[in-house]
């Protein structure tokens, strides 16, 4: 049993996902449609795509390990975004045209990210330390545990939100 002074691995994961959420909110705060679409060097991934992609990956991966439907379809975010992409698309392997097709206002991106974050936090609250050693993917050597999968999502999300912050800075207005 953990006491208030002890921090569990689940607490650390929750803190990591919370940092992603806070960073997404900072990047999107006051961002203009032009900044959302700006492609550094003319070909870089724009803020809108980066935030959509990191949220889709989190939604996809957390839903898979939780054995639940993705927020994207369960709460009809796919319909709200109305993107010209397959409904199960997460952005992995997108070419330049597919990246450019992800156009969405900051409010929509933020709403979807908050919904995914809430689902992630709800799932994390169901976990105990023993759950984190469960193998969730045995196609790797060594097999991937739940802890490793969730940590890899945090790491990937933080990289993408950092790229979004960079793109925002280059586009002329840094996040506060």
N, C-alpha and C positions, 0 to 999 in steps of 0.2 A: 504494500500500500504506500503510495507516495504522499508526502506531506507538502504543505504549501512551500516549504523551502527547497523541495526537490523538484527538479525539472526532468520530465520524461522525454523519451524520443518522440512521442506523439506531440508533446508541447513544442519541441523544436521544429517539427514539421509544420505545425500550425503557425508558428511564428514566421517560418519561411514563406508560406502561402500568404500570410498577412502582409509581409514585405512586398510581395508581388502586387497585391491589391493596392497598397498605398502608392507604389511606384506607377502603376497604371493610372490611378486617379490623378497623380501629379502631372503625368505626361499629357493627359487629356484635358486638364483644367485650362479652359480658355483657348484651346487650340482652334485654329481656323480651318475651314474646309480645304483651303489651299495647302496648309501645313500637313493636314491628314493625307493628302495626295502627293506631296512633294517626294520625288525620288532623287536621293543624293546621287550626283553624277549622272543623272538621267536614267539610271537603271537600278538603283538601290531599292530595297524594299521600303515602301512608305509606312508611315505611322499606322494608318488604318489597317493595312495588311498585317503588320507586325502584331498589333493588339488583337486583331481577329484571330490570327494564327495561334498565338500563345494561349488564348482563351479556348480555342477549339481543341488544342492538344491537351490542355488540362481537363477539359470536359470529357474528351474521349478516353483518356487514360484513367481518370478517377472513376468514371462510369464503369469501365471494364473491370477494374479490381473490386468495385463495390457490387458488381452484378446488377447494375441499374441502367435504365435508359438514359441517354445523354440529355442534358438540359436543352441542347440545341433543338432536338425534336420533341421532347416531352413537353416543353413549355413554348413550343412553336417559334423559337427564335429564328429558325431557318426560314420560316415564312415572313417574318418581319424584315430580315435582311434581304430576302428575295434575290440572291446572287445567282448568276448564270453558271453554277457549279453543281456537281452532284451533292445530294444532301449529306452524304457521309464524308465529304471532303474536309480535310483539316489543314490543307495548304502544303503538306509535305510533298516536295518534288515539283512545286509549281514552276512553270516557265514565266517569262516576262508578261505575256498576255493574261495569264491566269492571275498573276499578282495584281495587274492593273484592273482586273475585273472586280476586285474587292473594294467597293466604295461604300462607305457608311458614315453617318454623322457621329460625332463624339458621344452624344447622348445614347445612341443605340449601342455602340461599342461598350460604353461604361455600364449600361443596363445589363447586357449579356455577361460582361465580366463579373459584375456583382452577383448575379444569379448563380454563376458557376462557382464563385468563391463561397457563397452560402452553402451550396450543395457539398463542396469539398469540406468545409468546416463541419457540417452535420455528419459526414462520413467519418472524419477524423475523431469526432466525439464518441463514435461507437467502438473505437479500437483500444485495445490494451497492448502492453509491451509485447506480449507473446504473439499477437497477431502479425507483428512486423516481420517475423521470420518466415512467414508463409511464402512458399514459392508461387509466384504468379506467372512465370514464363520460364519453361524449362528448355527452350530452344537455344539458350545461351550457355556458355561454359565459363564461369560457373552459372548455375541457374539464377534467375533474378528474383529476389525476395520483394515483398511488399514495401519494405523500408527503402530499398534501392530504387524501385520504380517511382515511388513518391518523391524521393530526393532528386531523382533525375528530372522529374517534371518541374520541381522548384528551380533547379539549375538552368534548365532550358528556358523557362519563363523569364528568369532574371536576365539571362543573356538577351532575349528578345526585347524586353522592356528597356534594357540599357541601350540597345540599338535604336529603339523608338525615341528615347531621350536624346540621343546623339542626332538623329534625323530632325528632331524638333529644334535643337540648337542650331544646326546648320541651316534650317529653313527660316531662321530669323527671330525666333522667340523661345527662350529657354523656359522649361517648366520651373515653377517656383519651388 
